[in-house]
Amino acid sequence: MDEQPESAGEALPLMLAVFGTGGFLLFLVLISGGWFLYVPLIALVVGGIGFLHWMLWGQSMSRQIQSEEEDLCRRARENESPR
């Protein structure tokens, strides 16, 4: 009569992964005397630089390539002979 929703079984692996990873990171911070806190900070800085690079160059290059591909497809359709 008191049934659990099906989504409760789906959340268990996620919760275990989050708590397991969090516990492992806490362990690393404790044994390193706090020095391990710089690792996520460095990862955020590297990720931020990568995102900035994509915003400045990658996004415009993606648009340029997309427009070139559309032009090539349009030319290929125009050059096809009708059957």
MARFI-851942 format. One record per residue: z, x, y of N, C-alpha, C, O in turn; residue number from 0. Coordinates in pm, whole numbers. Each point is the difference from the previous one (the first is absolute). Example, Ala and Ser with C-alpha at 12.3 -4.5 7.8 and 13.67 -1.06 7.14 Angstrom:
BEGIN
REC     nup   neast  nnorth    caup  caeast  canorth     cup   ceast  cnorth     oup   oeast  onorth    n
REC     780    1319    -569       0     -89      119       0      90     120      66     104      -2    0
REC    -138    -139     107       6      82      119      73     -77     109      17      51     111    1
//
This chain:
BEGIN
REC     nup   neast  nnorth    caup  caeast  canorth     cup   ceast  cnorth     oup   oeast  onorth    n
REC       0      81    -118       0     -81      118       0      86     126     -69     -31      96    0
REC     144     138     -96       7      88      116     -97     115     -21      40     110     -38    1
REC    -169    -135      62    -103      98      -28     -21      92     120       8     -42     116    2
REC     -36     168    -147     -31      97      106    -148     -12      33     -82     -27     -88    3
REC      47      47     214    -142      -1       34     -72     119     -64      61     104     -26    4
REC    -190    -121       1     -77     105      -65      -9     125      86     -15     110     -55    5
REC      23    -122     185     -12     115       88     121      93      -9      -9     116      40    6
REC     121    -163     -92     118      84      -13     -28     114     -97      48     112      21    7
REC    -124    -136    -125     -35     104      -94     -98     101      58      -5     115     -46    8
REC     -71    -155     145     -95      89       64      69      91     100     -49     110      26    9
REC     159    -152      31      69      78      101      88     109     -60      31      97      68   10
REC       8    -111    -193      91      97      -62     -58     141      -3      71      93      39   11
REC    -194     -70     -83     -52     137        1      -7      60     140      24     119      18   12
REC     -57    -201      81      -5      49      137     139      40      48      17     106      61   13
REC      82    -190     -89     138      32       41      49     127     -68      63      84      64   14
REC     -91     -69    -194      41     120      -70     -67     124      57      64     105      12   15
REC    -190    -115      23     -71     114       59      58      37     135      18     118      30   16
REC      11    -219      53      55      26      134     138      63     -10      28      99      68   17
REC      59    -156    -152     134      55      -12      -1     137     -67      77      88      38   18
REC    -163     -70    -137     -10     130      -66     -49     109      94      55     110       3   19
REC    -158    -142      74     -53      97       96     101      27     111      19     115      40   20
REC      45    -220       8     101      18      105     117      85     -48      48      86      73   21
REC      -4    -110    -196     109      81      -55     -40     145     -17      79      90      27   22
REC    -202     -67     -73     -48     137      -16      -9      71     134      38     117      11   23
REC     -88    -185      92      -7      60      133     138      28      57      21     103      64   24
REC      74    -193     -87     137      22       44      59     122     -70      69      81      62   25
REC     -96     -68    -190      45     117      -76     -57     129      60      73      98      16   26
REC    -202     -98      16     -62     119       59      60      33     136      18     118      32   27
REC      12    -219      48      62      24      131     139      60     -20      38      93      71   28
REC      38    -147    -166     136      49      -21       3     144     -51      82      80      46   29
REC    -170     -47    -140       5     137      -54     -62     102      94      27     119     -12   30
REC    -110    -163     106     -63      94       93      82      13     129     -37      77      88   31
REC     145    -150     -77      81       8      120     -66     -67     120      34      31     114   32
REC    -125    -122    -137     -65     -71      108    -137      55      38     -72     -62      78   33
REC      37     176    -131    -129      61       33    -117     -82     -50    -109       6      56   34
REC     129     -83    -162    -109     -78      -56     -43    -112      93    -108     -57     -18   35
REC     189      24     118     -38    -104       96    -124      40      80     -69     -86      54   36
REC      42     216     -45    -117      45       73    -130     -27     -75    -107      -8      62   37
REC     113      -7    -194    -121     -24      -79     -68    -130      41    -121       2      25   38
REC     192    -116     -17     -69    -122       46     -49      11     144    -104     -56      35   39
REC     178     128      47     -42      18      139    -133      77       5     -91     -36      74   40
REC      82     142    -152    -124      78       -5    -114     -85     -56    -112       7      48   41
REC     142     -87    -150    -103     -87      -58     -49    -101     104    -119     -29       6   42
REC     209     -25      75     -40     -94      104     -86      68     107     -96     -59      49   43
REC     130     182     -14     -79      73       99    -140      27     -53     -99     -20      71   44
REC      89      65    -196    -131      27      -60     -81    -130     -10    -119      -2      31   45
REC     184    -107     -73     -68    -128       -7     -45     -49     137    -108     -57      14   46
REC     191      80      87     -37     -39      137    -119      78      51     -87     -56      66   47
REC      83     185     -96    -115      82       39    -125     -48     -72    -108      -8      61   48
REC     120     -25    -189    -113     -52      -75     -50    -132      56    -121     -23       9   49
REC     213     -65      30     -38    -129       59     -68      21     135     -99     -67      31   50
REC     152     159      49     -61      29      129    -141      56     -19     -91     -37      73   51
REC      74     123    -170    -133      55      -31     -95    -111     -38    -115      -1      45   52
REC     159     -93    -127     -85    -111      -40     -35     -87     120    -114     -44      14   53
REC     212      19      73     -26     -84      117    -103      66      92     -85     -69      57   54
REC      92     202     -41     -90      68       91    -139      23     -59    -101     -16      69   55
REC      95      54    -198    -128      40      -57     -45     -90    -115    -115     -43      -2   56
REC     200      16     -90     -39     -70     -121     -51    -140      23     -98     -42     -62   57
REC     161     -30     150     -40    -138       26    -140      -4      61     -83     -81     -42   58
REC      56     167     140    -133       0       62    -105      49     -98    -113     -49       1   59
REC     147     146     -86     -96      47      -99     -29    -109    -103    -114     -13     -44   60
REC     214     -65       6     -22    -110      -93     -95    -103      59     -89     -50     -69   61
REC     107      17     196     -89     -95       66    -143      55       8     -96     -73     -23   62
REC      84     202      54    -132      60       11     -72      -3    -135    -118     -33      -7   63
REC     189      68     -99     -61       0     -133     -37    -141     -41    -106     -22     -59   64
REC     191     -75      91     -30    -139      -34    -126     -46      71     -84     -67     -60   65
REC      69     101     187    -121     -42       72    -123      70     -54    -107     -60      -7   66
REC     119     187     -33    -113      71      -59     -41     -63    -133    -119     -13     -29   67
REC     219     -25     -53     -30     -64     -127     -68    -135      20     -91     -36     -75   68
REC     135     -40     175     -64    -128       30    -144      20      43     -88     -77     -39   69
REC      62     181     121    -137      30       41     -86      37    -120    -114     -45     -11   70
REC     167     125     -79     -76      39     -119     -31    -121     -88    -111     -12     -51   71
REC     208     -77      34     -23    -121      -80    -104     -90      66     -85     -57     -68   72
REC      92      45     199     -97     -82       74    -140      58     -14     -96     -74     -23   73
REC      84     206      36    -132      64      -16     -53     -16    -142    -119     -22     -20   74
REC     209      33     -77     -43     -15     -139     -50    -142     -26     -98     -19     -71   75
REC     165     -82     129     -44    -138      -17    -135     -24      69     -83     -76     -50   76
REC      64     139     166    -126     -16       74    -117      66     -75    -113     -49       6   77
REC     141     159     -76    -105      73      -71     -33     -57    -136     -98      40     -62   78
REC     179    -132      14     -28     -62     -131    -126     -85      12     -19     -74      97   79
REC     -63      85    -196    -122     -83        2      30    -136     -61      68      -8    -103   80
REC    -117     -98     164      24    -134      -56     -79     -16    -130    -111      51     -13   81
REC     169    -122     -81     -66     -15     -132     -67    -131     -12     -60     -29    -104   82
//
